[in-house]
Amino acid sequence: MLELRPSCEHCNTALPAHSTQALICSFECTFCAQCVDKVLANVCPNCGGGFAPRPIRPSHIDVSGNTLSANPMSATVRHRPVDPHKQALLVAAVGAIAAELR
């Protein structure tokens, strides 16, 4: 099951379960849209992949018990600010390659 992380790993902005600003890579690294655009240049600092909108887990519609209350967000904060120099090197190496081709 997808882990819903509670905040941006770079700036620690809260990203509640219903946030449309939460973006994830294929390893579920979680960042806010502003950091993905302005800091990361759509390159995950942990895996080099791109980002997609994090799905919103239903909180009110109960289909087979698959609700936010039955499967809550993680409480574990992963605040790991990105090193701007390392990120610039990574973006220079792979940023020009489309995310789906990396």
N, C-alpha and C positions, 0 to 999 in steps of 0.2 A: 504494500500500500504506500502511496505517495506520502512522504513526510512533509507536513506543512510547517516550515520553520517560521518563527515568530517575528523575525526582523532581517533587515539587510545586513549581509555579512561585512560590508564595507563601512557604511555610515551608521549602522545600528538603528535606522528608522524603523518604527513598528510597522509590520505588514500583517494585519489581522487576516483571518481566514477569508473574508469577503473582499480583500484588497484587489483591485484591478491593476495596481502598480507593481505587484510581485512578479518577477521573472526568474525562471529556473533554467539550468543547463540539464543535460541528460543524467547527471549525477546528483541532481536536486540541490546544487549550490544555489542559494537564493539571494538575489539582489533587487534593489528597487530600480524602477525604470530610469530614474535620473542618473544613478550611478552607472547603469549599463550603457547609457548614451554618452555621458560626459566624462566618465573615468575609465570605463572598461572597453569602450569602442566595440561592444558586442563580442568580446573575447573573454571567456571565463578564465580568470587567473589561476584556477586550480586544474583545469583539464584542457584548455585551449578551444573548447567548443563554443557554440553560439547559445543564445537564449530564446526561450519561448514563454508566453504568458503562463503563469501557474494556474492550473484549474481551480475553480471555486467549488469546495465541497458543500453540497446542499445542507442548509441548516434547518429547513422547515419541511421539506418534502421527504418522506420516509419510504424508501423503496428497499425492502429486505433489510431494514435496520442500518442502512448505510447513510447515516447522518453525521453531522459535525459533533453532536453530543455523544454519539456512540463511538466515534473515531476522532477524538479531538486533536487540535494542533499540538505540536511538540512544545514543551516549555524550555527546551535547551536553546539558549542563545549562542550563536556562533559568530561573535564579533571578531573578525580578523581583517583589519584594514589592509588594503592593497598597497604594496610598495609601488609608488608611481614610476620609479626608474625600471624596475623589473617588468611592470605592466607595459611600459612603452617599448621595451625590447621584444616582448611577446607579441604585441600588436604589430610591430614592424616585421616580425618573422611570419605571422600567419594572418594578420588582419585583412590583407587584400584577397585572401582566399575565401570564397563564399562559405558560410558556416556549414552548409550541407555537404561540402566537399573536403572539409578539414579532416 
